[in-house]
Every structure is written in C-alpha cells, then in structure tokens.
Amino acid sequence: MDKKVLEQYYNQYAKEPVFWGKPTYKPWWVQLETLVATVYAYKHTGDEWFMDVHKAVNEFAYKNYPNGYGEWYNWLDNDGKVGETAALPVKDPFHLPRALMMLVGALEDIVFEKNNTINYNKVVER
C-alpha cells in the first residue's frame, strides 16, 4: 500500500473517538498486531518504511507493556502509564504468543531470504 494512502487514512480517522471510550489509552493487542503487520509488509514489499514503523512501535511496546511476569499490561496511556483493566480482570492468551510466533517465523524468513540472496550473488559473481 502506498505510504500516502496510509497517511491519508490516518489523518482522516485519527481524530475520531475510539470505540472503547478511552481515547488516550493504547491496548496491548493493537501494538502486537502492528508489530506483525509491519514485518509482513516489509517482507512482501522490501520497503524500509515498514521497518521504521516496526522499530518505533517495538521500542515503545517492549519498554512499557511487559509486566515482569511474562505477560503484558492491558492498557497504557499515551505517556506509557498503566491504565485500568478494559473489561475482565484477565485477558486471553491469544495475541501475545500468536504475535511472537508469527514474528519469529516472518523474521526467520526475511533473514533466510537475504542470506540466500547474498550467497546466490556471490556464486553468480564468480
């Protein structure tokens, strides 16, 4: 997708209130899905912009969401402070392990493809 289309979409919808009624809160699962989406977008397009977005979200997420017990906080505000629980006192173990498994797989594919391309180029140059 063209970067201008993404920026236009963001500018159009970013000012609308969020459906969960906490416009300054960032739920954990959105950060995880963004990490996965940006790696797959990079994998399929090679556009470094996606990795720049990935790195920014990754830095914020891993700095603020882990709770020290192998899980992530449900909500953070824009300053990275822990917010109140969204609905239930527990959250399902779907997004975090799924995202981590998908990230490992996609990043392994990217590294494998780059290594094979480098090795192929060395053979072709001879």
Secondary structure, DSSP 8 states (H G I E B T S, - for coil): --HHHHHHHHHHHTTS--TTS-TTEEEHHHHHHHHHHHHHHHHHH--HHHHHHHHHHHHHHHHHSB-SSSSB-SEEETTS-B---SSSSS--SSHHHHHHHHHHHHHHHHHHHHHHHHHHHHHHH-
